[in-house]
Amino acid sequence: MTTSGLSDAAEGSGDDSIVPFLQLEAATILSGAGNGAALVVLPWLVLERTGNPADAGLLAAATALPLLASSLFSGALVDRMGRRRTSVVSDLCSAASVSAIPIVAATVGLNLPLLIALAVLGAVFDPAGVTAREAMLPAAATRCGWRLQRVNGIHEAVWGVAFLIGPGVGGLLIAAVGAISALWFTAGAFLVSAVTVATIRLPHADRTPSVEEREPIWQSVRTGAAFVWRDRLLRTLLLVVAALVSVYMPIEAVLLPVEFEAQGAPGRLGLLVTAISAGWVLGALAYAWRGHRLRRSRLFRGALIATAVGLGVMAASDSYPVMVLAGLALGFGYGPVGPILNLALQTRSPEHLRGRVVGLASSGEYAAGPLGYLLAGLLVDRLGVGPTFVLLAVLVGLVGLGSLALRPLNELNDLPDEPSEHPVTDATLDHGAGPLPFH
C-alpha cells in the first residue's frame, strides 16, 4: 500500500459514520443539479439566438463529442490523482467554464461558435468528477455499515433529485431572469460541490499509485478497458446502457426543448423533466428498499421495457397531463438500471482499477449520443417533433426487447453485495471475448 493509502486507512478508522456518505451525496446533488439546469438552459439559449432546432442538436452533439475522449481518460486520472482531489478540481473547472458564458455575453458578445466552445469546455470536466464520487461509494457504504445495494439505490435517487431540481429550476429561472443569468445557478452549484468534497474523509479517497504501480495514461486506460472487455457481464451491461442513452438523451436534450420553445412554455419543459426525475427517484428508492427480493436479471430487463413503454405513451399523446404522467412512469421504470449497473461495476472490479472501470461506464453514458443528437436535430427539421419522437421511442423499445436474448445478463443474479478487493487475474477474465477493439 502507498503512503497515501496508509493515511486513508487512518482516516477511515473509528466508529461507523454516515457523515462521509451524506457529504458525497450532497456533492452529487449539487453537481448534478448544475448539469441538469445546463441541460435545459443551453439549448434554450441557442434557440433564442438562432431559432434553428438543428443548431440545438449541434450544441448537444458538440458537448457530447469531447466527453468521449475526456471520459475515457477520466478513470485513469482518478486512479492517478486520487478520488477526492479529482472531484474537487473537476467541479472548480466546471464552475469557471460555466461562469465564462454570462461574462462573455456581457462583454464581447456571445455568438453560436463561442457558446458551443464554452459549453464544450464545461462538459470536458464532468466525467472525472462523476467517476471520482462514484468510486468512493463502496468506502462510504463500509463506513456507514450499509449494503451496497442500499447505497447504490439511494445514490441513484439522489441523482434523480439533482435532475429533478436542476432542469426544473433551470426552466423557472429562464422564465424569471433569462437564460444567461440562469447559468450563475449552475456555476454556484459546482463551486459548493467542490467545497463539500474537499472535506470528505474516507479510505482510499486519496489513494495514488506508487512509482512502481504507475503506468502511462494511455496504458492505464487500456488496462481498465481490457478488464471490462473480457468480463462478459460488464461488457454486455455497458453496451446495453450506451445504446439506451444514445437514443433517449436526444429526446430530453433536443426534442423537448424544441417543442416547448415553439410553444413559449419553458415552465412546461421544466415540469415534464421534473416529473421524469421524480419517477427516477421513486424507482431508485423502491429498488433500495425491496430490490433484494427480486432477481436482478428480470428487474433490469423489466426496467428497460418499462422505460420504452413510458416513452411510447409520451410520444403518442397530445395531452400534456398524460405526457407528465407517462414521464413519471418512465422515470420509475428506469430507476433500478443505475443501481444495478453500479453494483456490477463495484463488485466485479478490484480497488486499484475501480476508477478506470467506473470511468468507462461513465464514458458510455456521457458520450453515447453525439450522432443521436445530430440525427435528432436533422430529423426534427425534416419530419417534425412528433414523428421523430415516435421513431426514437421505438428504438428504445428494441433495446429493451433485445435485452431478453442477452444471456450474460443472467449473471446479475450472482453478484455479491460487497466490493471486490482481489487483484486482477486471468481467472477473472472471459478470454472468449477476443481482443480489445483497439490497440
N, C-alpha and C positions, 0 to 999 in steps of 0.2 A: 504493500500500500504506500502511496506517496505521502509526503509530509502533510499536504492539504487534506488527504484522506483521513489521517490521524486527527487532524483538527476538526474535521467534520464529525468524526465519531464522538469526540468530546462534546461538540455542540449538541449531538443527538441524545446524549446520555441524560438520565434523570427520569422523572415521572412522566407517564404518558400525558400528552398535551394536545389539545385541539387547536391551539393558537396558530401554529405554522400552517395548518390546513386552511384555517379561516383567512390568513393573510394571502395564501395562494389564490383562494377563490375570490377575495376582494380584488386582487390584481387582475384576475381573469375577467371579472365582470367589468372593470374599468376599461381595460384594453379592448375587450370585445364590444363594449358599448360605443367606444370611439370608432371602431371599424364599422359597426352597424350603422352609425349615423352617416359615416362617409359613403356607405353603400347606397344611401338614398340621396345625399346632398350632391355628390359629384356628378352623377348622370343628370340630375335636375339642373345643375349649373351649366352643363353642356347644352341641354335642350333650351334653356333660357337664352343662350347666346347664339345658337345656330338653328334651332327648331328642327334639326335633322336626326331622326332615330338612328341612322347609320353612324352618326358621329358618337352617339351614346354607346353603340356597340363597339366602335373603335376605341373609346376610352376604356371600356371594360376589358377588351382584349389586350390593349397596351399595358394595363396594370397587371393583367394575369401573366403575360409572357415572361416578364422578369422574375416572377415568382417561381417559375420552373427552374431557373438557374439558382436563385438565392435559396429556395427551399431544399434543393438537392445538397447544397453545402451547409445548410443550417445545422443539421445534426452533427456534422463533423466539427463545426465551430463550437457547438455546445459542449461536445466531449473534449475539445481542445482548451477552451477558455473557462469552462465551469458554467454550471447552470444558472446560478444567481447572477453572476456578472453579465452573462449573455442577455438575460431577460432585461436587466436594468439598461444596458447600452441600447438594446433594440427599442425599448419604449422611448428613451430620450431622443434617439434619432428620428423616430416616427413623429414625435411631438414637434420637433424642429421643422421637418419637411411639410407637415400639415399647416403649421403657422405661416410658412412662407407663402401660401396661396393668398390669404387675405392681405398680406403685406405687399406682395407683388401687385395685386389688384388695386391697392390704394396708392401705389407709387408709379410704376412704369406702365401699368395696364396689363390686363390678363386676356390673352387670346387662346385659341384651342391648342396649338402646339405647346405653349407654356404650361397650360393647365394639365395636359397629358404628361409632360415631362415631370412636373412636380408630383402628380398623382403616382407616377411610376416610382419616383424616388421614395415616396412614403411607403408604397407597397413592398419594396425590396426588404425592409427591415422586419416586417411582420412575422414571417415563418420562424425566424430564430427565437423570438420571444415566446411564441406559442409552443414550440418544441421544448424550450428550456423549462417552462412551467409544467408541461405535461410529464416531462422526465422526472420531476420532483414529486409526483403524486404517490408513487409507492412508498417513499420515505415518509411522507406526510401520513399515509394510511397506517404505517407501523407506529408512528408517534402517538396517534390518537386511538390505536387499538381497534381499528375498523377493518372490515373485509374490503378487498379491492373492488368487488362488485358494487358495494355501497358507495365507496368513494368515487368510483367512475360514474355511477348514476347521478350523484349529486353534482359532480364536476360538469357533466353534460347539461344538467338542469341549469347550472349557473351560466353556461354558455348561452343557453336558451333565454335566460333572463337578460343577459347582456344584449342579445339581438332583439329582445322584446323592448328594452329601454332605448337602445341606440336608434333604430330606424323610426320608432315612434316619436322620440324626442327630435330626431332629425327632421321629420315631416312637420312637426309642430313649430320648430324653430324657423324652417323655411317660410311658413306662413306668418310667423311673428316678426322676425328680424331680417329675413332674406337668407339666401343660400350661402353667400360669402361669410356673413357674420356667424352662421351656424357652425362653421368649421372651427371656431375657437373652442367649442364644446369638445370636439374630437381631440384637439391638442391638449387641453386641460386634463382629459381623462387619461391620456398616455402619460402625462407628467406625474400624476398622482399614483398611477400604477407602478412607475419606476421607483418612487419613494417607498411604496409598500413592500415591494420585493427586496429592496436593499436591506430591510430589517429582518428578513426571514432567517431562522437558524434551523437547518436540517442536515442530517447525514448526507454526504455526497453532493451537497449544494455547491461546494467549491472544488470538487474533485477535478484534478487535471492530470494528464498522463505524465509519467516520469520521462526522462530523456530517452530511456531505452524503449518505452512503450510508444513514443510519439512517431507518427507516420506523416509523410507529406499529405496535404489536404486531399488531393485527388485520390491517393491510395486509400486514405481513410474513408472516403465516400464509397470507393469500390468494395472495401471490406464490409461495410454495412449493407450495400446492395447485394453482395454475394450471399450474405446470411439470409436476407429476405427472399431472394430469388430461389434459393434452394429449400426454403421452408414452404411446402405447398399450401398450407393453410394461410400463412401471411401473404403469400403471392396472390392467392385467389381473392382474399379479402380486399387487398389494396386495389386490384384490378376492378372488382365489382363496385367499390365505393367511388373510384375515379370515374367509372362510366356513369354512375348515378349523378355525381356532382357536375360532370361536364354537360349533362342535359338539363339538370334542374337550375343551376345558377343563372343561365341566361334568362330564365323566366323572371327571377327576382331582380336581376341587375339591368335588364333591358326591357322586357315586355311590360311588366307592371309600371315602371316609371313612364314609359311611352303612353300607355293607356290613360293613366291618371293625370299626366301633364296635359294631355289633349283635353281632358275634362276640367282642367284648372282646379284639381282637387288633391293637393298634397296631403291633407288630413286623412283622406280615404286611403291613400297609399300607405301612410304610416300605420293606420288602424289594421289594414289587412296583413301587413308584415308582422305587426304586433300579435295578431291572432295566431299566425303560423308559429311564432316564437313561443307563445303561451302554450300551445299544444305540445311543442317540443319539450318545454319544462315539465309539463304533466306526464308526458310519456317517459321521460328520463327518470323522474321521481318514482313513477309506478314500477319501472324496472329495478330501481334501487331498493324498493320496498318488497316486491314479490317476484322479481326476476329469477331468483334462485330456485323457484318452484317449477319452472318451465325448462324444457330442453332448448338450449341456446340456438341450435341449428334451426329449429322450427320458428323460434321467436325472430331470428334475424331475417329469414326468408319472408315470414309474415309481415315484418315491418316494411320491407321493400315493396311488397304488393299493396299494403295499406297506403303507402306514400303515393303509389301510382293511382289508386282509386280516388284519393283526395284531390290530386291534380286533375284527374279526368272530370270530376264534378265541377271544379273551378273553371276549367276550360269550356265546359258545355253550358254553363249557366250565364244568363244575362242579369241575374238578380244579385245586387251587391250583398244583401244579407246572407244569401246562400253561399256566395263566394267566401265570406268571412267564416261561416260555419265549416265549410269544406277546408279552409285554411287551418282552422283549429284541429280538425280531424287529421289532416295531412301531417301537421307537426306532431301530434300524439303518436301517429303510426311510425314516424321516423325516430321517435325518442330513443328506443333501445339500440339503434345502429351504432352510435358513437361509443357508448359504454362497452358494448361487446367488442368492438374493434380495439378500444384501449386495453381491455383485459387481455386480448390475444397478444398485443404488442408487448405488454408488460410481463406476461408470464412465459413468452417464447423467446425473450431476448435477455442476455446477461447484462449486468450492471454497466460494464465498461463499453457496451455497444448501444445502450438504450437511447442515447441522444440521436445516434445515426438512424436507428430503426424507426423511432418516432418521427424523426425528420423526414424520412422517406414517405411515411404515411401522410404527413402534412403536405409534402410536395405534390402528392396525388390530389389531395383535397383542394389545395390552393391553386394549382396550375392545370387542372384537367380541362378547364373550359375555354381557353383562348379561341379555338376555332368555333366553339359553340357560340361565344359572344358575337363574333363577326358574322357567323351564319345567321344568328337570330336577328341581328340588325338588318341584314340584307333581305331576309325573308319577310320581316315586318314591312319593309319598303315595298315589296312586290305583292305579298299576299294579304297583308293586314295583320293586326294583332291576334284576332280570333283564330284563323286557320293555323297560324304559327304556334299558338298556344296548344291547340289540339294535337298538332304533329309532335311537339315536344312531350306532351303527356303520354302519347302512345309509345314513344321511345323509352320513357321511364317504366312503362308497363312491361316492355320487352326485357328490360334489365331485371325486373322483379321475377317474371316468369322464367327467365333464363337461369336464375339462381337455383331453381328447383332441380336442375340437372347437374349442379356442381357438387360432386361427391366430397371434395376436400372440406366443404363447409360442415360436414358431419363431425369433424374433429373439434368443433366448438364445444361439443358436449363433454369433452375430456379435459378441458382447461382447468387447472387448479385455481385457487383464489389467492395465491401468493406469487410475488415476482420471482423470476429465476435469478439465482446468484451464481450459476455454474458457468464455467468458461465454455467457449465455443469449441466443439469437437466435430469430427467428421460424422459421428453418430447422430448429431443433432440436425444434420442437413439431409435433404432429399436429393440424392445425386441423380435421380431420374429426371430432374427438371432441366438438365442440359446446361450449357454455359450461359454466362451473363449475356444480355442482349447488346452489350457494348464492351469495348476493350480499350 
